[in-house]
Amino acid sequence: MRIWLEALKENRYCTTIGVLCAGTYASIAYYEYLYMNDIEERWHKYHQVFSVFASTASATVNDTCAIVINGIFGNDFAPNNQCTTAGDSFEMLEDVLDQGKSAVVECISIMFFKPVILSFIKLALDYSLQSYLKRKWLEQNNNQLGLKICYSDLAVQAREIIDNNAIRYINGLVERLSVVLEVVIAVSKIKGIYEKGREVNDAGCAFDLVSFTMQAMALYLLTNTILSWTLGKATKSLMNASMVWRNQLTYSMDNPMQIEAAQASAKESALLGRNLLAMSKFSVAQTVLETSVTTTSLVLNFSLDFLILGRVLPDIVQQPTLFFKLQSVSHLINLLSSSLWNSFGKVSRAIDMAESGAKIISFVHAIEEYTKLMANRPDFKVERDNSKPLSVELNIEKRSNSRVAGEKEYLIKGLNRTFEQGCIHGIIGRTGCGKSTFFNILFDIYPFASGRITIPAKENIVYVPQQAIFKVGQSWSDIIFYPLESSEITKLTKEISDLSSKVAGWVRVLHLDEIQNRAEMDPLNWTSGLSGGEQQRVALLQAFIRIHIRRSLAPTDNIVLLLDESISKLDHELQDTAFGLIKDIVSQEKITVLSIDHSIPQVLQDRYGSHVLDLGDYTVAKNVEGKSH
């Protein structure tokens, strides 16, 4: 509930639209509850009058008109049961036609506006919830990175939660709320059946129509409740089986060489076969149960119709006009069974709402827990200063369960270092010693650390990952100047006179000419075909452009470039070329570079000289202090 209130409060425009639409929908539903029986009865009687009138040839036209209308509408139209002229027949039939037309207009209006307004409610709720989750995840305190560090399982599911789970939750919520309205409509139908049943009994029918109908309805509700519960179980099992199938299929598609090398192809094929069989069984069960729910509605409708007619046939022989009243009851039973069928269908479609809601709650709670961790770091300070060199005094804790028990287990302890501006510093150490964690602390996204760091403002930090990912469907300039817009690029190109020539030179040195040509030939799909090495070279070009733009705007600021094995996928010759280019930029722009590197000692010596930080020297096997605060 709190999540909903926050989401609706943040998106007041959508909330206002949703409230207005919900009020309108409730008004229409209330109108439907009060008058729909009358509307549908007028429409039904309109058909009865003309069909019976047209097929009756045993009396004069005028008498037939009066008999038919009296039998269906009562004595309101022809009190004396006869029409003296053809004009009287025409006038009465014209009145019937007018009633039928007004009923059609009201019925179509309700049928049109209800789903339209309901779709607006869904859209308003979808936007509010997804916008709230998006803001929580992307816009506040680097939460998307924090989730990846502290709650990796939820971080992997973030897109699924924000996109599919949020929509499924809203759809389920709206379906469940509309079930309430369907029940209200069903109550109105039951009320109509009761009133019409009493009319039939008052007209001389000895059969207790109301009691018989209510007993049949109770049996129908019990049967469909059991079927819907079983359908819910089958649907959930199908969802789980489908998830296992997708995961297994993804694994088989992504790891063909590993599977082949382990000679596990037959095993993986058998697993896929078993998963497919389980999914097919649950799918068949779901189909059978859904069909059963529909069939019970049809059985209720038609069996009641025939059973009631069979019981009251002697009364109809004595009083033929009873048939018209029974047709009204039959019509209401038909509408009631349809309403109940819709209710059960909506309940079954809302089955995964609870699961989606649980994932959303876990997602939001994880973000809030991370935010609390980041806010509660009394022993950690970050000083943002563009004029000072990057420096750290750090103790880095492991993200382990020992914190829960009140203990701190350290990954790195006693790291004290100042990184000279205008130099390239190598960050080395064995796998797992904390190199990536160290970068996370420089980005101020790792909550388990104490000490202090002095670092430039975020706009003066440039980062190149080991695996660069680019958006599909963007042009060459959109990618290399990311995140600048076209108008900003044009403006900067004019203001920074050498920017175009610098970019052309870097493209040539990094051998990106062919990739640029491919991008110009296929601007929508060129990024999807890049190899790992090509991705790294484009990412380096992005970084060089950003550094040059930043240096032009802030000539004296300290700019920090963080390289996370950013040339590891290049061949040796291209690695030397790229690193030589980095050295030239450091010399020209006077920036600070920190580069995570796993190269052999000789290469490290050639690249960094004495500017090497081995985090393995600060690694603590296990250092436990007293209770954590």
C-alpha positions in Angstrom: 0.0 0.0 0.0 2.8 2.4 0.8 4.4 1.8 -2.6 1.1 2.5 -4.3 0.6 5.8 -2.3 4.2 6.9 -3.2 3.7 6.0 -6.9 0.4 7.8 -7.1 1.7 10.9 -5.2 4.7 11.2 -7.6 2.5 11.0 -10.7 -0.3 13.3 -9.7 -1.4 14.0 -13.3 -1.9 10.3 -14.0 -3.5 9.9 -10.6 -6.0 12.6 -11.4 -6.8 10.9 -14.7 -7.1 7.5 -13.0 -9.4 8.8 -10.3 -11.7 10.6 -12.8 -11.8 7.5 -15.0 -12.5 5.3 -12.0 -15.3 7.6 -10.9 -16.8 7.5 -14.4 -16.4 3.8 -14.6 -18.2 3.3 -11.2 -21.0 5.6 -12.3 -21.5 3.6 -15.5 -21.4 0.4 -13.5 -24.0 1.8 -11.1 -26.2 2.9 -13.9 -25.8 -0.6 -15.4 -26.7 -2.1 -12.0 -29.9 0.0 -11.8 -31.2 0.0 -15.4 -29.4 -2.7 -17.4 -32.1 -5.3 -16.7 -34.7 -2.9 -18.0 -32.6 -1.9 -21.0 -32.0 -5.5 -22.1 -35.6 -6.4 -21.4 -36.8 -3.6 -23.7 -34.4 -4.8 -26.4 -35.5 -8.4 -25.9 -39.2 -7.5 -26.1 -38.7 -5.5 -29.2 -37.4 -8.6 -31.0 -40.2 -10.7 -29.5 -43.0 -8.4 -30.7 -41.8 -8.3 -34.3 -40.9 -11.9 -34.6 -44.2 -13.1 -33.1 -46.2 -10.5 -34.9 -44.7 -11.4 -38.2 -45.3 -15.2 -37.7 -48.9 -15.0 -36.4 -51.4 -15.5 -39.3 -54.4 -16.9 -37.4 -55.9 -13.6 -36.5 -56.4 -10.2 -38.2 -53.4 -8.0 -38.3 -54.8 -5.5 -35.9 -55.9 -8.1 -33.3 -52.6 -9.8 -33.6 -50.8 -6.6 -32.9 -52.8 -6.0 -29.7 -52.5 -9.6 -28.5 -48.7 -9.8 -29.1 -48.0 -6.4 -27.5 -50.2 -7.1 -24.5 -48.6 -10.5 -24.0 -45.1 -9.1 -24.0 -45.5 -5.5 -22.6 -48.8 -5.9 -20.6 -51.8 -3.6 -21.1 -49.9 -0.3 -21.4 -50.2 -0.2 -25.2 -53.6 -1.7 -26.0 -55.9 -1.8 -22.9 -58.8 -3.4 -24.9 -56.7 -6.1 -26.5 -57.6 -4.9 -30.0 -56.7 -2.3 -32.5 -59.5 -0.8 -34.6 -57.4 0.3 -37.5 -54.2 -0.4 -39.2 -53.0 3.0 -38.1 -53.4 1.8 -34.5 -51.2 -1.1 -35.2 -48.6 1.1 -36.8 -48.5 3.5 -33.9 -48.1 0.7 -31.4 -45.4 -1.0 -33.4 -43.7 2.3 -33.8 -43.7 2.8 -30.0 -42.2 -0.6 -29.6 -39.5 0.2 -32.2 -38.7 3.5 -30.4 -38.2 1.6 -27.1 -36.0 -0.9 -28.9 -33.9 1.8 -30.5 -33.4 3.6 -27.1 -32.4 0.3 -25.5 -29.9 -0.3 -28.2 -28.3 3.1 -27.9 -28.0 2.8 -24.1 -26.6 -0.8 -24.3 -24.0 0.1 -27.0 -22.9 3.2 -25.0 -22.3 1.0 -21.9 -20.5 -1.7 -23.9 -18.3 1.0 -25.6 -17.4 3.3 -22.7 -16.8 0.6 -20.0 -13.8 -1.1 -21.7 -12.4 2.3 -23.0 -12.5 3.9 -19.6 -11.0 0.7 -18.0 -8.1 0.9 -20.5 -7.5 4.5 -19.4 -7.4 3.4 -15.8 -4.9 0.6 -16.6 -2.7 3.0 -18.6 -2.7 5.5 -15.7 -1.8 2.9 -13.1 0.8 1.3 -15.4 2.5 4.6 -16.0 2.4 5.5 -12.3 3.9 2.2 -11.1 6.5 1.8 -13.9 7.6 5.5 -13.6 8.0 5.0 -9.8 10.0 1.8 -10.2 12.1 3.4 -13.0 12.9 6.4 -10.9 13.8 4.3 -7.9 16.0 2.1 -10.0 17.7 4.6 -12.3 17.5 8.2 -10.9 18.2 7.9 -7.2 21.8 7.4 -5.9 22.9 5.0 -8.6 20.5 2.4 -7.3 20.8 0.2 -10.4 24.5 -0.2 -9.7 23.9 -0.7 -6.0 21.4 -3.5 -6.7 24.0 -5.2 -8.9 26.4 -5.2 -6.0 24.2 -6.0 -3.0 21.2 -7.9 -4.6 22.5 -9.4 -7.9 19.5 -11.7 -8.3 17.1 -8.8 -8.3 19.4 -6.7 -10.5 19.2 -9.4 -13.1 15.4 -9.3 -12.9 15.1 -5.5 -12.9 14.0 -5.2 -16.5 11.5 -8.0 -16.1 10.1 -6.5 -12.9 9.8 -2.9 -14.2 8.3 -4.0 -17.5 6.4 -7.3 -17.4 5.8 -7.8 -13.7 4.5 -4.3 -13.2 2.1 -4.6 -16.2 0.9 -8.1 -15.0 0.3 -6.8 -11.5 -1.8 -3.8 -12.8 -3.7 -6.1 -15.1 -4.4 -8.5 -12.3 -5.4 -5.7 -9.9 -7.8 -4.2 -12.4 -9.2 -7.7 -13.2 -9.8 -8.3 -9.5 -11.5 -5.0 -9.0 -13.7 -5.5 -12.1 -14.7 -8.9 -10.6 -16.4 -6.9 -7.8 -18.4 -5.0 -10.5 -19.2 -8.3 -12.2 -20.6 -9.6 -8.9 -22.6 -6.5 -8.5 -24.1 -6.9 -12.0 -24.7 -10.6 -11.2 -26.6 -9.5 -8.1 -28.8 -7.2 -10.2 -29.5 -10.2 -12.5 -30.4 -12.4 -9.6 -32.7 -9.6 -8.3 -34.3 -9.4 -11.8 -34.8 -13.2 -11.9 -36.4 -13.1 -8.4 -38.8 -10.3 -9.5 -39.7 -12.0 -12.8 -40.1 -15.3 -11.0 -42.6 -13.8 -8.6 -44.5 -12.4 -11.5 -44.7 -15.8 -13.2 -46.0 -17.4 -9.9 -48.5 -14.6 -9.4 -49.7 -15.1 -12.9 -50.8 -18.6 -12.0 -47.7 -20.8 -12.4 -47.5 -23.4 -9.6 -43.8 -24.2 -10.2 -41.4 -22.4 -7.7 -39.2 -20.9 -10.4 -37.1 -18.7 -8.0 -36.1 -21.5 -5.6 -35.2 -23.9 -8.5 -33.1 -21.2 -10.2 -31.2 -20.3 -7.0 -30.4 -23.9 -6.2 -29.0 -24.4 -9.7 -27.0 -21.2 -9.3 -25.5 -22.4 -6.0 -24.5 -25.7 -7.7 -22.9 -23.8 -10.6 -20.9 -21.5 -8.2 -19.6 -24.4 -6.2 -18.6 -26.3 -9.4 -16.9 -23.3 -10.9 -15.1 -22.3 -7.7 -13.5 -25.8 -7.6 -12.6 -25.5 -11.3 -11.2 -22.0 -11.0 -9.0 -23.0 -8.0 -7.7 -26.0 -9.9 -7.2 -23.8 -13.0 -5.1 -21.4 -10.8 -2.9 -24.2 -9.7 -2.5 -25.4 -13.3 -1.7 -21.9 -14.5 0.9 -21.4 -11.9 2.5 -24.7 -12.7 2.6 -23.8 -16.4 4.3 -20.5 -15.6 7.0 -22.3 -13.5 7.5 -24.9 -16.2 7.7 -22.2 -18.9 10.3 -20.3 -16.9 12.4 -23.5 -16.5 12.0 -24.2 -20.2 13.2 -20.7 -21.1 16.2 -20.8 -18.8 17.2 -24.3 -20.0 16.8 -23.2 -23.7 18.8 -20.0 -23.1 21.6 -22.0 -21.4 21.7 -24.5 -24.3 21.8 -21.7 -26.9 24.5 -19.6 -25.1 26.9 -22.4 -24.2 27.1 -24.8 -27.2 30.9 -25.2 -27.0 30.9 -25.8 -23.2 28.1 -28.4 -23.6 29.8 -30.1 -26.5 33.2 -30.2 -24.7 31.5 -31.8 -21.6 29.8 -34.3 -23.9 26.5 -33.2 -22.4 24.5 -32.7 -25.5 22.3 -35.8 -24.9 21.7 -34.8 -21.3 20.7 -31.3 -22.2 18.5 -32.5 -25.0 16.8 -34.9 -22.5 16.3 -32.1 -20.0 14.7 -29.9 -22.7 12.4 -32.8 -23.7 11.3 -33.3 -20.1 10.7 -29.6 -19.6 8.7 -29.4 -22.9 6.6 -32.5 -21.9 5.8 -30.9 -18.5 4.9 -27.6 -20.1 2.6 -29.4 -22.6 0.9 -31.3 -19.8 0.1 -28.2 -17.8 -1.0 -26.4 -21.0 -3.4 -29.2 -21.8 -4.7 -29.1 -18.2 -5.1 -25.3 -18.4 -7.0 -25.6 -21.7 -9.3 -28.3 -20.4 -10.1 -26.4 -17.2 -10.7 -23.1 -19.0 -13.1 -25.0 -21.4 -14.8 -26.6 -18.4 -15.5 -23.2 -16.9 -17.0 -22.0 -20.2 -19.0 -25.2 -20.6 -20.6 -25.1 -17.1 -21.9 -21.6 -18.0 -23.5 -23.0 -21.2 -24.9 -26.0 -19.3 -26.4 -23.7 -16.7 -28.0 -21.5 -19.3 -29.5 -24.1 -21.6 -30.3 -26.8 -19.0 -32.2 -24.3 -16.9 -34.1 -23.1 -20.0 -35.3 -26.5 -20.9 -35.9 -27.8 -17.4 -38.0 -24.7 -16.5 -40.0 -25.0 -19.7 -40.5 -28.7 -19.1 -41.9 -28.1 -15.6 -44.2 -25.2 -16.5 -45.5 -26.6 -19.9 -49.0 -27.4 -18.5 -49.3 -23.8 -17.3 -48.2 -22.4 -20.6 -50.9 -24.5 -22.3 -53.5 -22.9 -20.0 -52.0 -19.4 -20.2 -49.9 -18.8 -23.4 -48.8 -15.4 -22.3 -46.7 -17.0 -19.5 -44.3 -18.0 -22.3 -43.3 -14.4 -22.8 -42.7 -13.9 -19.1 -40.6 -17.1 -19.0 -38.6 -15.9 -21.9 -37.7 -12.8 -19.9 -36.6 -15.0 -17.0 -34.6 -17.2 -19.5 -32.9 -14.1 -20.9 -31.9 -12.9 -17.4 -30.5 -16.4 -16.6 -28.5 -16.2 -19.8 -27.1 -12.8 -18.8 -26.4 -14.0 -15.2 -24.5 -17.1 -16.4 -22.4 -14.8 -18.8 -21.7 -12.4 -15.9 -20.6 -15.3 -13.6 -18.5 -16.7 -16.4 -16.7 -13.4 -16.8 -16.1 -13.2 -13.1 -14.4 -16.6 -13.0 -12.4 -15.8 -16.1 -11.1 -12.6 -14.6 -10.2 -14.4 -11.4 -8.2 -17.0 -13.3 -6.4 -14.3 -15.4 -5.4 -12.5 -12.2 -3.7 -15.5 -10.7 -0.1 -14.3 -11.2 -0.9 -10.9 -9.6 0.3 -12.0 -6.1 3.6 -13.3 -7.5 4.2 -10.2 -9.5 3.3 -8.0 -6.5 5.8 -9.9 -4.3 8.6 -9.4 -6.8 7.8 -5.6 -7.0 7.8 -5.3 -3.2 11.1 -7.2 -3.0 12.6 -5.0 -5.6 11.5 -1.8 -3.9 12.6 -3.0 -0.5 16.0 -4.0 -1.8 16.5 -0.5 -3.3 15.4 1.1 0.0 17.7 -1.2 2.0 20.6 -0.2 -0.2 19.7 3.5 0.2 19.8 3.0 4.0 23.1 1.3 3.8 24.6 4.2 1.7 23.1 6.8 4.1 24.4 5.0 7.2 28.2 5.2 6.7 29.5 7.4 9.5 33.1 6.3 9.0 33.2 7.0 5.3 33.6 10.4 3.7 33.7 11.6 0.1 35.3 14.9 -0.7 34.5 16.2 -4.2 37.3 18.6 -5.3 38.3 19.2 -9.0 41.5 20.9 -8.0 43.0 18.1 -5.8 44.6 14.8 -6.9 42.7 11.6 -6.5 43.5 10.1 -3.1 42.1 7.3 -0.9 42.4 6.0 2.7 40.3 2.9 2.8 39.2 -0.2 4.6 36.9 -2.3 2.4 34.6 -4.9 3.9 33.4 -8.0 2.2 29.7 -8.1 1.5 29.2 -11.2 3.6 26.7 -12.5 6.1 29.1 -11.8 8.9 27.7 -8.3 9.0 24.4 -9.6 10.1 26.0 -11.4 13.0 27.7 -8.1 14.0 31.1 -8.8 12.6 33.2 -7.2 9.8 35.2 -9.3 7.5 37.6 -7.1 5.5 38.6 -7.5 1.9 41.2 -4.7 1.9 42.6 -2.9 4.9 44.9 0.1 5.3 44.9 1.2 1.7 46.4 4.8 1.6 47.3 6.2 -1.8 47.5 9.4 -3.7 47.3 9.1 -7.5 49.5 11.7 -9.3 47.8 13.7 -11.9 49.2 13.3 -15.5 50.1 9.7 -14.9 48.7 6.2 -15.8 48.4 4.0 -12.7 48.0 0.3 -13.1 45.7 -1.5 -10.7 46.7 -5.1 -10.4 46.1 -8.1 -8.2 44.8 -11.7 -8.2 41.2 -12.3 -9.1 38.8 -11.5 -6.2 41.3 -9.2 -4.4 38.9 -6.2 -4.8 39.9 -4.3 -8.0 36.3 -3.9 -9.3 35.1 -3.2 -5.7 37.8 -0.4 -5.6 36.3 1.2 -8.7 32.8 0.9 -7.2 34.0 2.9 -4.2 35.5 5.5 -6.4 32.0 5.8 -8.0 30.6 6.0 -4.5 28.2 3.0 -4.9 29.7 0.5 -2.5 28.2 0.7 1.0 30.6 -1.5 2.9 33.7 0.7 3.3 35.2 3.1 5.8 37.8 5.9 5.4 37.8 8.7 2.9 38.3 9.5 -0.7 39.1 12.8 -2.4 37.9 12.7 -6.0 36.7 15.1 -8.7 33.0 15.7 -9.4 31.2 13.0 -11.3 31.2 15.0 -14.6 35.0 14.8 -14.5 35.1 11.0 -14.2 35.2 8.9 -17.4 34.7 5.1 -17.3 35.4 2.5 -19.9 34.2 -1.1 -19.1 35.6 -4.3 -20.2 32.5 -5.1 -22.2 30.9 -2.0 -23.7 27.2 -2.2 -24.7 25.7 0.2 -27.1 22.1 1.0 -28.0 20.7 -0.5 -31.2 19.1 1.9 -33.7 21.4 4.9 -33.2 23.7 6.6 -35.6 27.5 6.7 -35.5 27.6 10.2 -34.0 24.9 9.4 -31.5 27.0 6.5 -30.2 30.4 8.1 -30.1 29.1 11.4 -28.6 26.8 9.7 -26.1 24.9 11.0 -24.2 24.9 14.3 -26.1 22.0 15.2 -28.4 22.5 16.2 -32.0 22.0 19.9 -31.3 24.6 19.7 -28.5 27.1 18.0 -30.7 26.7 20.7 -33.4 27.1 23.4 -30.8 30.3 21.8 -29.3 31.8 21.1 -32.7 31.6 24.9 -33.4 32.8 25.9 -30.0 35.7 23.4 -29.8 37.5 24.1 -33.1 39.8 21.0 -33.1 37.1 18.5 -32.0 36.3 17.2 -35.5 40.0 16.8 -36.5 40.7 15.1 -33.1 37.8 12.6 -33.7 39.0 11.9 -37.2 42.5 11.2 -36.0 41.4 8.9 -33.2 39.1 7.0 -35.6 42.1 6.5 -37.9 44.5 5.4 -35.2 42.0 3.0 -33.6 41.2 1.5 -37.1 37.6 2.4 -36.8 37.2 3.6 -40.4 35.5 0.4 -41.5 33.1 0.4 -38.6 32.2 4.0 -39.3 31.5 3.1 -42.9 29.3 0.2 -41.8 27.4 2.6 -39.4 26.8 5.0 -42.2 25.5 2.2 -44.5 23.3 0.6 -41.8 22.7 3.2 -39.1 20.0 1.2 -37.3 21.8 -2.1 -36.8 25.5 -1.5 -37.0 26.1 -1.8 -33.2 24.6 -5.3 -33.0 27.3 -6.8 -35.2 30.3 -5.5 -33.3 32.9 -8.0 -31.9 34.3 -7.7 -28.4 37.4 -5.9 -29.7 35.4 -3.5 -31.9 33.2 -2.7 -28.9 36.3 -1.8 -26.8 37.7 0.5 -29.5 34.4 2.3 -29.9 34.2 2.7 -26.1 37.7 4.2 -26.0 36.7 6.6 -28.7 33.7 7.7 -26.6 36.0 8.2 -23.6 38.6 10.3 -25.6 35.9 12.5 -27.0 34.3 13.1 -23.6 37.8 13.9 -22.0 38.6 16.4 -24.8 35.2 18.1 -24.4 35.5 18.2 -20.6 39.1 19.6 -20.8 37.9 22.3 -23.2 35.2 23.3 -20.8 37.3 23.0 -17.6 41.0 23.6 -18.5 42.3 23.3 -14.9 40.2 20.5 -13.5 41.5 17.1 -12.6 39.9 14.6 -14.9 40.0 10.9 -14.0 39.8 8.1 -16.6 38.9 4.6 -15.2 39.8 1.7 -17.4 38.4 -1.7 -16.4 40.5 -4.1 -18.6 39.3 -1.9 -21.4 41.8 -3.2 -24.1 41.9 -6.8 -23.0 40.0 -8.1 -26.1 42.4 -6.4 -28.6 45.3 -8.2 -30.2 48.8 -7.3 -28.9 49.4 -4.8 -31.8 46.2 -3.0 -31.2 46.7 -3.0 -27.4 50.0 -1.3 -27.9 48.4 1.2 -30.4 45.5 1.9 -28.0 47.7 2.3 -25.0 50.1 4.6 -26.9 47.0 6.8 -27.7 46.1 6.8 -24.0 49.6 8.0 -23.1 49.3 10.8 -25.7 46.0 12.0 -24.3 47.4 11.9 -20.7 50.3 14.0 -21.8 48.2 16.5 -23.7 45.2 16.7 -21.4 47.0 16.2 -18.0 44.4 13.7 -16.8 44.7 10.9 -14.2 44.3 7.3 -15.4 43.6 4.2 -13.3 43.7 1.0 -15.3 42.8 -2.5 -14.1 45.2 -4.8 -15.9 46.0 -8.5 -15.8 48.9 -8.4 -18.2 52.2 -10.2 -17.6 54.8 -8.3 -15.4 56.9 -7.2 -18.4 54.0 -5.5 -20.1 52.9 -4.0 -16.8 56.4 -2.5 -16.4 56.4 -1.1 -19.9 52.9 0.5 -19.4 53.0 1.8 -15.9 56.6 1.8 -14.7 56.5 2.5 -10.9 52.9 3.7 -10.9 51.4 0.3 -10.0 49.0 -0.4 -7.2 48.9 -4.1 -6.2 45.7 -4.5 -4.2 46.9 -8.0 -3.2 49.4 -6.2 -0.8 46.4 -4.9 1.2 44.2 -8.0 1.1 43.2 -9.4 4.5 42.5 -13.1 4.6 40.1 -12.6 7.5 40.1 -9.7 9.9 37.2 -9.7 12.3 36.4 -6.8 14.6 33.7 -6.5 17.3 30.1 -5.6 16.7 29.4 -3.4 13.7 27.5 -0.3 14.1 
